[in-house]
C-alpha cells in the first residue's frame, strides 16, 4: 500500500485567538496508509474481531475486513432521509456488545410535510459467513423533537460513558432559538439509559417529557462527543461564521447559543461574545478562523505514546487533523496536521493506530486511512 508522510502545512499558520499558543508540527509525525474507499462515509466502529462497521450517508452500513481488504453489506438498516447534511450517521457498539450484540445507529428520519429529524435506533447485529450480516429486532429509542424543515445541523453523535449511560449530541437544525427552548431537545446534549429511557438523576428529570432528557443546552451543531480517560465528557461543535468550540460538558450547563458565540451570523450580524455573559459556560478552546470540526477522539494507545491523553479532532473545511492537549479542565490546540482532504471521522483502533475517514463530500469516495508512527 502507498504511504503518505504527513506534515503540518504552511497553509495552517493562521491560529485562532482561542488557542494562540498552538504549535504547528515541523517534522513528519506519522505515515497515513490508504486502506479502503467508501461512498460518502460518516462514522466507523471497530468490532472485537478487528473488523470495522462503516456508515455511508446514503443509507448503507458496511462491514469491512482490514485483513482481507473486503467489505460486505449489513442488511436491515432503517430508511434514512438523505440529502444536505442528512443521512445515516453514527455507529456505536453497546459496552457489553460481546454478550448482547447490540449496535446503535443515528440517522436523519423523514417526518410529515417535508420535515425531518435525527433518530437513534438500536438492533442486534448478526453476522453471516459471507462477510456481511443483518440488523435484527431494530427499535427506535430516541428522536429529535420537534422535526423541522431543512437538511442541516442534525448533530447525532453517540457515545457511551464509563457509567454505561447513552449520550447523544443534538444539533439545533439551523433554527437558532430551539437551543434555548427547554420544550425541545434540539441544540442539546442528552443523557439516556441504554434502552432510551431517562435516568432519574438527570438535571431536569422532574420536569418530565423531552425536557427530562436534557443534560446541557445552548449548543449549535455538536459533531464530536467523547469521554476523556478521567470520565469527563467533551463535545466539539461548529460555530456560525467563526467560533467553532471545544466544550467541557457539565451537568445542567448552558453554553449560550444563539445568545452568545465567539463567531457572528453568516449575514454579518454580530453575536455577543461569551465574555459578555458570564452566566453561560464559555468554550475551553475556540477557533476563528474555523476548523469545521467533524469528530472527536481521545487517545491512549501504544502507537503514539507521546500523544496519550490528547484528543484528536477531524477538520472538514480545514482539511486537517487537530491535536488537543489538556491540563486539568483547560485545553489548547497543540498541533495541526494538513491532510489534504476533509476529515469526517477519527477513531483509535485496537492496535493503537489512529484511523481516519475522509468525507467524500456530495456523494464522492472517501478513503479509510490508517495512521502509524513515521518510520
C-alpha positions in Angstrom: 0.0 0.0 0.0 1.1 3.6 -0.7 2.2 5.5 2.4 1.7 9.3 2.7 4.1 11.1 5.0 2.1 13.8 6.7 3.5 17.2 7.9 1.6 20.2 9.2 1.5 22.7 6.3 2.1 26.3 5.9 -1.5 26.9 4.9 -2.4 26.2 8.5 -0.4 29.1 10.1 -3.4 31.1 11.0 -4.2 30.3 14.6 -7.3 31.4 16.4 -7.4 33.8 19.3 -8.7 30.9 21.4 -5.5 28.9 21.0 -2.8 31.4 20.4 0.0 29.1 21.7 -0.8 26.3 19.3 2.2 24.6 17.9 2.5 23.6 14.2 4.4 20.4 13.7 7.6 20.9 11.6 8.5 17.3 11.1 6.8 14.2 9.8 4.6 12.8 12.6 3.0 9.8 11.0 2.5 7.7 7.9 -1.0 7.6 6.5 -1.8 4.4 4.6 -5.0 4.3 2.5 -6.8 1.1 3.3 -10.2 1.2 1.6 -12.7 3.6 0.0 -16.4 4.2 0.9 -19.2 6.3 -0.6 -19.6 9.4 1.5 -18.7 7.7 4.8 -19.7 9.3 8.1 -18.6 7.1 11.0 -16.9 3.8 12.0 -16.7 1.4 14.9 -14.3 -1.5 15.4 -15.8 -4.9 16.3 -14.0 -7.1 18.8 -12.5 -9.2 16.0 -10.9 -6.2 14.4 -13.4 -5.7 11.5 -14.9 -2.3 11.0 -18.5 -1.1 10.7 -18.7 1.9 8.4 -21.7 4.1 7.7 -22.4 5.7 4.4 -24.7 8.7 4.4 -27.0 7.4 1.6 -28.1 4.6 4.0 -25.6 1.7 3.7 -23.8 0.0 6.6 -20.6 -1.8 5.6 -18.6 -4.5 7.3 -15.0 -4.0 6.3 -12.3 -6.6 6.9 -8.9 -4.9 7.1 -7.1 -8.2 6.9 -9.0 -9.4 3.8 -9.4 -6.0 2.2 -13.1 -6.7 1.6 -16.4 -5.0 2.6 -19.8 -6.7 3.0 -23.3 -5.3 3.5 -25.2 -5.2 6.7 -28.9 -5.5 5.9 -31.9 -4.1 7.9 -30.7 -0.5 8.2 -33.6 1.9 8.8 -34.8 4.1 6.0 -32.9 7.5 6.1 -33.7 10.9 4.8 -30.7 11.5 2.6 -29.7 15.0 1.5 -27.8 18.0 2.6 -26.2 17.1 6.0 -28.8 14.3 6.5 -28.5 10.6 6.1 -27.0 7.6 8.0 -24.8 9.0 10.8 -23.0 7.4 13.7 -22.5 3.8 14.7 -21.5 2.7 18.2 -21.3 -0.6 20.0 -23.0 -1.3 23.3 -20.4 -1.5 26.1 -21.5 -5.2 26.5 -21.5 -5.9 22.8 -19.6 -9.2 23.1 -22.5 -10.6 25.1 -25.6 -8.8 23.7 -24.5 -8.0 20.1 -26.3 -4.6 20.3 -25.3 -1.7 18.0 -26.6 1.9 17.9 -27.2 3.9 14.7 -28.1 7.6 14.3 -29.7 8.9 11.2 -31.9 11.6 9.7 -35.6 10.4 9.7 -38.3 11.8 7.5 -41.4 13.4 9.0 -44.6 15.0 7.8 -44.8 17.8 5.2 -41.1 17.7 4.3 -39.8 17.8 7.8 -37.0 15.6 9.3 -35.1 15.0 12.5 -32.4 12.8 13.9 -33.2 9.5 15.4 -31.2 6.8 17.2 -32.1 3.1 16.8 -30.6 0.0 18.4 -30.5 -3.5 17.0 -28.8 -6.8 17.4 -26.0 -7.4 14.8 -26.0 -10.9 13.4 -23.0 -11.6 11.1 -23.0 -14.3 8.4 -20.3 -16.4 6.8 -20.3 -14.4 3.6 -18.7 -11.3 5.2 -22.0 -9.4 5.8 -24.9 -9.6 8.2 -28.2 -8.2 9.3 -29.7 -6.0 12.0 -32.4 -7.8 13.9 -35.1 -6.5 16.3 -34.4 -2.9 15.4 -36.1 -0.3 17.6 -36.0 3.5 17.6 -35.1 4.6 21.1 -34.7 8.4 20.6 -35.9 11.2 18.3 -35.3 14.9 17.9 -38.3 16.9 19.0 -39.7 18.7 17.0 -39.0 17.6 13.5 -38.4 20.7 11.3 -37.7 21.6 7.7 -34.2 21.9 6.3 -31.3 19.4 5.9 -28.7 20.8 8.3 -27.3 20.5 11.8 -28.5 17.1 12.9 -25.5 16.6 15.2 -26.4 13.0 16.2 -23.1 11.8 17.5 -23.4 8.9 20.0 -21.2 8.0 23.0 -21.4 5.6 25.9 -19.9 6.9 29.2 -17.9 4.8 31.7 -21.1 4.5 33.8 -23.0 2.9 30.9 -25.3 5.8 30.1 -26.0 6.7 26.5 -25.2 10.2 25.3 -26.4 11.9 22.1 -25.5 15.2 20.6 -28.4 17.0 19.1 -27.9 20.0 16.7 -30.3 23.0 16.7 -31.2 22.3 13.0 -30.2 25.8 11.9 -33.2 27.2 13.8 -31.2 29.1 16.4 -33.8 29.6 19.3 -34.5 25.9 19.9 -31.1 25.6 21.5 -32.5 27.6 24.5 -36.0 26.0 24.4 -36.5 23.5 27.2 -39.5 22.0 25.5 -37.3 20.9 22.6 -34.2 18.6 22.6 -32.6 20.5 19.7 -29.3 22.2 20.5 -28.8 19.9 23.5 -26.6 17.1 24.8 -29.0 14.4 26.1 -28.3 11.5 28.6 -30.3 8.3 28.5 -30.3 4.8 29.7 -29.2 2.2 27.1 -32.8 1.5 26.2 -33.7 5.1 25.6 -35.4 5.7 28.9 -34.5 8.7 31.0 -32.3 8.3 34.1 -33.9 9.6 37.3 -30.9 11.7 38.2 -30.8 13.8 35.0 -30.7 17.5 35.9 -34.2 18.3 34.6 -35.8 14.8 35.2 -38.5 16.2 37.4 -39.9 18.3 34.5 -40.8 15.2 32.5 -41.3 14.9 28.8 -38.5 15.7 26.4 -37.0 18.2 29.0 -36.1 15.3 31.2 -33.6 14.0 28.6 -31.5 17.2 28.6 -28.1 17.2 30.2 -26.8 20.5 28.8 -28.2 23.2 26.4 -27.2 26.1 24.2 -25.3 24.0 21.7 -25.2 24.7 17.9 -24.1 21.7 15.9 -22.2 19.3 18.1 -20.4 16.8 15.7 -17.9 15.3 18.2 -18.8 13.7 21.5 -16.2 11.8 23.6 -15.1 11.0 27.1 -11.6 11.6 28.3 -9.8 8.9 30.4 -11.0 10.6 33.6 -14.6 10.1 32.6 -15.3 13.7 31.7 -17.5 14.4 28.6 -16.4 16.8 26.0 -18.0 18.0 22.8 -16.7 19.8 19.7 -19.2 21.8 17.6 -19.4 24.0 14.6 -19.8 27.7 15.3 -21.5 30.1 12.9 -19.1 32.4 10.9 -16.2 31.9 13.3 -16.4 30.5 16.8 -16.0 26.7 16.5 -16.0 25.3 20.1 -14.5 22.6 22.2 -16.6 22.3 25.4 -16.3 20.6 28.7 -19.8 19.3 29.0 -21.2 19.9 32.5 -24.5 18.8 34.2 -27.3 21.4 33.6 -24.9 23.9 32.0 -25.9 26.4 29.3 -23.4 27.1 26.5 -25.2 30.2 25.3 -26.0 29.7 21.6 -27.5 31.7 19.9 -27.4 34.4 22.6 -23.6 34.3 22.7 -20.9 32.9 20.4 -17.3 33.8 19.6 -18.4 34.0 16.0 -21.1 36.0 14.1 -24.1 35.2 12.0 -23.4 34.4 8.3 -25.3 37.6 7.5 -22.6 39.5 9.2 -24.8 40.4 12.2 -22.7 40.3 15.3 -23.3 37.9 18.2 -22.1 39.0 21.7 -19.0 37.0 22.8 -19.1 34.6 25.7 -17.2 37.0 28.0 -20.2 39.4 27.8 -22.5 36.9 29.5 -20.7 35.1 32.3 -23.8 33.1 33.2 -23.1 30.9 30.1 -20.3 28.4 30.0 -17.5 29.5 27.7 -15.6 27.1 25.5 -12.3 25.5 26.6 -11.0 26.3 23.1 -12.5 28.2 20.2 -11.4 28.7 16.6 -11.6 31.8 14.5 -10.9 31.2 11.6 -12.8 27.9 11.9 -11.6 24.4 11.6 -15.1 22.9 10.9 -14.9 20.1 13.4 -16.5 16.7 12.5 -15.5 14.3 15.2 -13.6 13.9 18.5 -11.5 11.1 19.9 -9.3 10.7 23.0 -6.1 8.8 22.5 -4.5 6.3 24.9 -2.8 3.8 22.6 0.7 2.5 22.3 1.5 3.5 18.7 2.0 7.2 19.7 2.9 7.1 23.4 3.8 10.8 23.4 0.1 11.6 22.5 -1.6 9.6 25.3 -4.2 11.9 26.9 -4.5 14.0 23.8 -7.7 14.4 21.8 -8.0 14.5 18.1 -10.5 16.5 16.0 -11.2 15.8 12.4 -11.4 19.1 10.3 -13.7 19.5 7.3 -13.1 22.9 5.7 -9.6 23.0 7.3 -8.8 19.6 5.8 -6.8 18.8 8.9 -6.3 16.6 11.9 -6.1 18.7 15.1 -4.4 17.5 18.3 -5.6 19.0 21.6 -3.6 18.9 24.9 -5.2 19.1 28.3 -4.2 20.4 31.7 -7.0 19.6 34.1 -10.1 21.4 32.9 -8.2 23.6 30.5 -7.2 22.7 26.9 -5.3 24.1 24.0 -4.6 23.2 20.3 -1.1 21.7 20.3 -0.6 20.6 16.6 -2.5 20.7 13.4 -1.7 18.3 10.5 -2.6 19.1 6.9 -4.4 16.0 5.4 -5.3 17.5 2.0 -8.9 16.2 2.3 -12.0 16.9 4.5 -11.7 14.5 7.6 -15.1 13.2 8.7 -14.2 10.8 11.5 -11.3 9.8 13.7 -11.1 6.6 15.8 -8.4 4.8 17.8 -8.0 1.3 16.6 -7.5 -1.8 18.7 -3.9 -1.8 17.5 -3.2 1.7 18.9 -3.2 3.3 15.4 -5.3 6.3 14.5 -7.9 5.6 11.8 -9.5 8.4 9.7 -12.4 8.6 7.3 -12.3 11.2 4.6 -15.6 12.9 3.9 -16.2 12.0 0.3 -18.4 15.1 0.1 -21.5 15.2 -2.0 -21.6 11.5 -3.0 -17.9 11.0 -3.6 -15.5 8.4 -2.3 -13.8 8.9 1.0 -10.8 6.9 1.9 -10.2 5.0 5.1 -6.7 5.9 6.4 -4.5 4.1 8.9 -2.1 6.4 10.8 1.1 4.9 12.3 4.3 6.3 13.7 6.6 7.6 10.9 9.4 5.3 10.0 
